[in-house]
């Protein structure tokens, strides 16, 4: 399901990815500081996990100076691992938040996201996704729709493009001057379904995290759009950023063979997408059979039986 991987790359808490672009790593997900050479301002892209607020603030002060705050926060999308620290950050940073209009229902308390799909397989992270949150958050008037036409507030060098599939209002950010891309989860540079790959952070272009992806046709078109642009640098929501010919070749291969490399063999949204609009969920395909609860239950039963047999044998041994 994944493209050939390159060698592991050490993951640092912060690193400069490209001029004016700094990655802040949070265990399984990334945030980014983006500086604008024209305006002199900077913005935060995505807000990591609920435990990420302190790390983001400390990294911002180290990068921009004590008491620094962004001019705005831009969300590639609103899944729990991209907005986790948002409310804590907003208590100290009185700044606007921007997202795509189709993401607004999940950021204003009107709707939760469609159910995750732990049946897509591919590793421990997929199995564990049954415990991940799909709940929306309510930012009230703090969140605003991104301007139409691709303009990014406070970032004159960048533009946004709609790259749905992983979520309804997913966006990516493009800097045309040097073809630097902030891809969010439109594609990622780690096999996010695999716990081993996540822990080791071995690089390789992969499709969007499958357990959260609700429209595979849209996800394919988004990858095709980004591949055709030929990014020289890709800063993704998960995994270590990539650049150069390896990035272009692997992303092109993913786009050309998306169904084989990214789309799961089975799963709730493989053949029918979730349908959403500006109010939230409209319709969902029926869930598919999930074998994991039965397997886990059988495993627990076997362990209990083995423990009981061992206990009986020890008791008999003492009696004799």
RAGI-V254794 format. One record per residue. N is the residue number from 1. RES is the residue in three letters. SS is DSSP state (A for helix, B for strand, O for the rest). OMEGA is omega in degrees with one decimal (none if undefined). Layout:
n: (N:N)
res: (RES:RES)
ss: (SS:SS)
omega: (OMEGA:OMEGA)
This chain:
n: (1:2:3:4:5:6:7:8:9:10:11:12:13:14:15:16:17:18:19:20:21:22:23:24:25:26:27:28:29:30:31:32:33:34:35:36:37:38:39:40:41:42:43:44:45:46:47:48:49:50:51:52:53:54:55:56:57:58:59:60:61:62:63:64:65:66:67:68:69:70:71:72:73:74:75:76:77:78:79:80:81:82:83:84:85:86:87:88:89:90:91:92:93:94:95:96:97:98:99:100:101:102:103:104:105:106:107:108:109:110:111:112:113:114:115:116:117:118:119:120:121:122:123:124:125:126:127:128:129:130:131:132:133:134:135:136:137:138:139:140:141:142:143:144:145:146:147:148:149:150:151:152:153:154:155:156:157:158:159:160:161:162:163:164:165:166:167:168:169:170:171:172:173:174:175:176:177:178:179:180:181:182:183:184:185:186:187:188:189:190:191:192:193:194:195:196:197:198:199:200:201:202:203:204:205:206:207:208:209:210:211:212:213:214:215:216:217:218:219:220:221:222:223:224:225:226:227:228:229:230:231:232:233:234:235:236:237:238:239:240:241:242:243:244:245:246:247:248:249:250:251:252:253:254:255:256:257:258:259:260:261:262:263:264:265:266:267:268:269:270:271:272:273:274:275:276:277:278:279:280:281:282:283:284:285:286:287:288:289:290:291:292:293:294:295:296:297:298:299:300:301:302:303:304:305:306:307:308:309:310:311:312:313:314:315:316:317:318:319:320)
res: (UNK:UNK:UNK:UNK:UNK:UNK:UNK:UNK:UNK:UNK:UNK:UNK:UNK:UNK:UNK:UNK:UNK:UNK:UNK:UNK:UNK:UNK:UNK:UNK:UNK:UNK:UNK:UNK:UNK:UNK:UNK:UNK:UNK:UNK:UNK:UNK:UNK:UNK:UNK:UNK:UNK:UNK:UNK:UNK:UNK:UNK:UNK:UNK:UNK:UNK:UNK:UNK:UNK:UNK:UNK:UNK:UNK:UNK:UNK:UNK:UNK:UNK:UNK:UNK:UNK:UNK:UNK:UNK:UNK:UNK:UNK:UNK:UNK:UNK:UNK:UNK:UNK:UNK:UNK:UNK:UNK:UNK:UNK:UNK:UNK:UNK:UNK:UNK:UNK:UNK:UNK:UNK:UNK:UNK:UNK:UNK:UNK:UNK:UNK:UNK:UNK:UNK:UNK:UNK:UNK:UNK:UNK:UNK:UNK:UNK:UNK:UNK:UNK:UNK:UNK:UNK:UNK:UNK:UNK:UNK:UNK:UNK:UNK:UNK:UNK:UNK:UNK:UNK:UNK:UNK:UNK:UNK:UNK:UNK:UNK:UNK:UNK:UNK:UNK:UNK:UNK:UNK:UNK:UNK:UNK:UNK:UNK:UNK:UNK:UNK:UNK:UNK:UNK:UNK:UNK:UNK:UNK:UNK:UNK:UNK:UNK:UNK:UNK:UNK:UNK:UNK:UNK:UNK:UNK:UNK:UNK:UNK:UNK:UNK:UNK:UNK:UNK:UNK:UNK:UNK:UNK:UNK:UNK:UNK:UNK:UNK:UNK:UNK:UNK:UNK:UNK:UNK:UNK:UNK:UNK:UNK:UNK:UNK:UNK:UNK:UNK:UNK:UNK:UNK:UNK:UNK:UNK:UNK:UNK:UNK:UNK:UNK:UNK:UNK:UNK:UNK:UNK:UNK:UNK:UNK:UNK:UNK:UNK:UNK:UNK:UNK:UNK:UNK:UNK:UNK:UNK:UNK:UNK:UNK:UNK:UNK:UNK:UNK:UNK:UNK:UNK:UNK:UNK:UNK:UNK:UNK:UNK:UNK:UNK:UNK:UNK:UNK:UNK:UNK:UNK:UNK:UNK:UNK:UNK:UNK:UNK:UNK:UNK:UNK:UNK:UNK:UNK:UNK:UNK:UNK:UNK:UNK:UNK:UNK:UNK:UNK:UNK:UNK:UNK:UNK:UNK:UNK:UNK:UNK:UNK:UNK:UNK:UNK:UNK:UNK:UNK:UNK:UNK:UNK:UNK:UNK:UNK:UNK:UNK:UNK:UNK:UNK:UNK:UNK:UNK:UNK:UNK:UNK:UNK:UNK:UNK:UNK:UNK:UNK:UNK:UNK:UNK:UNK:UNK:UNK)
ss: (O:O:O:O:O:O:O:B:O:O:O:O:O:B:B:B:B:B:O:O:B:B:B:B:B:B:O:O:B:B:B:B:B:B:B:O:O:O:O:O:O:B:B:B:B:O:O:O:O:O:O:O:A:A:A:A:A:A:A:A:A:A:A:A:O:O:O:O:O:O:O:B:B:B:O:O:O:O:O:A:A:A:A:O:O:A:A:A:A:A:A:A:O:O:O:B:B:B:B:O:A:A:A:A:A:A:O:B:O:O:O:O:O:O:O:O:O:A:A:A:O:O:O:A:A:A:A:A:A:A:A:O:O:O:O:O:O:B:O:A:A:A:B:B:B:O:O:A:A:A:B:B:O:O:B:B:B:B:B:B:B:B:O:O:O:O:O:O:O:O:B:B:B:B:B:O:O:O:O:B:B:B:B:B:O:O:B:B:O:O:O:O:O:O:A:A:A:A:A:A:O:B:O:O:O:B:B:O:O:O:O:O:O:O:O:A:A:A:A:A:A:A:A:A:A:A:A:A:A:O:O:O:B:B:B:B:O:O:O:O:O:B:B:A:A:A:A:A:A:A:A:A:A:A:A:A:O:A:A:A:A:O:O:O:O:O:O:O:O:O:O:O:O:O:B:B:B:O:O:B:B:B:B:O:O:O:O:O:O:O:O:A:A:A:A:A:A:A:A:A:A:A:A:A:A:A:A:A:A:A:A:A:A:A:A:A:A:A:A:O)
omega: (-174.0:177.2:-179.0:-174.4:172.8:-176.6:178.2:176.0:-179.2:-178.8:176.9:-179.9:175.8:176.1:176.6:-177.4:179.5:177.8:179.5:-178.2:-177.3:177.3:170.8:-174.9:178.3:175.8:-174.0:-173.4:-177.7:163.2:-179.0:167.1:179.2:178.9:178.4:-176.8:-177.6:-175.6:-177.1:179.3:173.8:177.7:172.6:174.7:179.6:-169.1:169.1:-176.0:178.4:-179.6:-171.7:-171.4:-177.9:179.9:-179.9:-179.4:179.9:179.1:179.0:180.0:177.5:-176.5:-170.6:178.6:-176.2:179.3:-178.4:174.7:-179.5:173.3:-179.8:171.8:178.8:178.8:171.3:173.8:-169.5:177.7:-169.8:-177.0:176.1:178.8:-170.0:-176.5:-169.5:-176.5:177.5:178.9:-177.0:174.9:179.5:-179.0:177.6:-175.9:177.5:175.5:-179.0:177.3:178.1:180.0:-178.6:175.6:-173.8:179.5:-175.6:-179.3:-179.4:174.5:-178.1:-175.5:165.6:175.8:173.1:-178.8:172.8:-178.1:180.0:-177.7:-175.9:174.6:176.2:177.1:-174.9:-179.4:175.7:-179.9:-178.1:-176.1:176.1:-179.5:179.9:-179.2:172.0:-175.0:171.6:175.8:-179.3:178.7:179.0:-178.0:179.0:-179.0:-177.9:175.9:174.0:176.8:176.6:177.4:175.1:178.9:177.3:-179.6:176.5:176.8:-174.9:-177.7:-171.7:170.2:178.2:174.2:178.9:180.0:-174.4:179.2:175.4:169.8:-173.9:-176.5:-179.7:175.6:169.1:-178.9:-175.5:171.5:-171.1:-175.2:179.4:179.1:172.2:-173.1:164.9:-167.5:-172.9:178.0:175.1:162.6:-178.0:-176.2:174.7:175.0:-168.5:178.6:-176.0:178.6:179.8:179.2:179.5:-179.0:-177.5:178.6:174.7:-175.0:173.2:-179.2:178.7:176.1:180.0:177.0:-166.3:-176.0:178.8:-174.1:-171.2:-179.5:-172.9:175.2:177.9:179.3:178.1:-178.9:178.3:177.8:178.0:178.8:-178.4:177.7:-179.9:178.5:178.1:179.2:175.4:176.1:176.1:173.8:-172.1:-179.7:179.2:179.6:179.9:-179.8:-179.3:178.1:171.8:-175.4:179.8:177.4:-177.1:-178.4:-177.3:178.2:176.7:178.9:177.5:-179.2:-176.5:-175.2:-172.9:-176.4:-178.4:-172.6:-172.3:-174.0:178.8:177.4:179.4:178.5:-172.7:-173.3:-175.8:-176.2:-179.2:-177.1:164.3:179.7:179.0:173.0:-174.6:174.1:-179.8:-175.2:175.2:179.5:-178.8:170.7:-179.8:177.1:175.9:-178.8:-179.0:-176.2:-170.7:178.6:178.9:179.0:179.3:178.6:177.5:179.0:178.1:179.4:179.5:177.7:179.6:178.8:179.8:178.8:179.7:179.0:179.1:179.5:179.4:-179.5:178.4:178.9:179.9:179.6:179.7:-178.2:-179.5:none)
